[in-house]
Amino acid sequence: MEQYLYGIDLGGTTTKFGFFTIDGELIEKFAIKTDLSSNGANILSDIAVNINNHLVKNQLTKSNIKGIGIGVPGPVTNGIANKCVNLGWENVNVKEQLTNLIHIKIEVSNDANIAGLGELWKGGGTGYQNLVFITLGTGVGGAIIVNNHVIDGVVGAAGEIGHAPTLNLDFKCNCGKYGCLETVASATGVVNIANKFINETTIPSNLREKSDLTAKMIFDAAKQEDQLAAKVVEVFGKNIGFVCATIGVVTNPEVFIFGGGVANAGDIIINTVKKYFKKYAFLGIKDTAFKLAELGNDAGIYGAAYLVKNEGTL
């Protein structure tokens, strides 16, 4: 009997579904709006309804499905979403509840972890067994994979790279601390740095004429050798390089992979971070590779499918 996998990337706005062969060929993908009413009480039932409808449409039965993997935006332990602020969830047993709704094998992990697994399986991490995946977007997240195993930690907080301490203490993080990597490496963080330089220095820049700065504007300006933008990118790269050097001496990965919207800036990210990594890193890890992610917004659905393909273990 032919078997398939579903990979689901559950977000605060959209829930994305991927339908895969066992070997990881993406056959179809679709998405639904995430229903946040009643503290997300309808999310899992909506997922079950859409899976059932998709099976009927494709003339398949549940016996054709090896399993469903799902990534959620928050720490996960033993299938339980401990706290997902964007969904209104706290201590929701996703694995148990979704299994009871759909009667198919379910595996659950954090969304950044599954994105890292996706890159490991079919993206920039193909061929590696030890990697650190860092996603640079509205926030900063990550996944630490050692010998093909995601490191979750006691409460599922391992890989929360956005809250690693940096060299910069100027900005307060949403978590309440000062100096988290997220405050200087996220899309918002890059703008934080730029505004600081605009307000406190006289460095010439076309950015001074912009009313609504974005990270993309700043990286584009840096590529055009704008002096202030170049300075911003140096601070950004210095802090990420410092954090990578710290992570590197603990986990010793083969490669750091960068994804997320900010990473769309491309090689300027890799080149700047790698320069400072080499400055701060222990001699034995200075040759660690740095690469850009390759799967884009599909990394989560690939990784969720891979999670269930391997029955929750890698």
Secondary structure, DSSP 8 states (H G I E B T S, - for coil): ---EEEEEEE-SSEEEEEEEETT--EEEEEEEE---HHHHTTHHHHHHHHHHHHHHHTT--GGGEEEEEEEESS-EETTEEEEETTTTEEEEEHHHHHHHHH-S-EEEEEHHHHHHHHHHHHSTTTT-SSEEEEEESSSEEEEEEETTEE---TTS-TT-GGGSB-S--SSB-TTS-BSBTHHHHSHHHHHHHHHHHHHH-----GGGG-SS--HHHHHHHHHTT-HHHHHHHHHHHHHHHHHHHHHHHHH--SEEEEESSGGGGTHHHHHHHHHHHHHHS-GGGTT-EEEE-SSGGGHHHHHHHHHHHTTT--
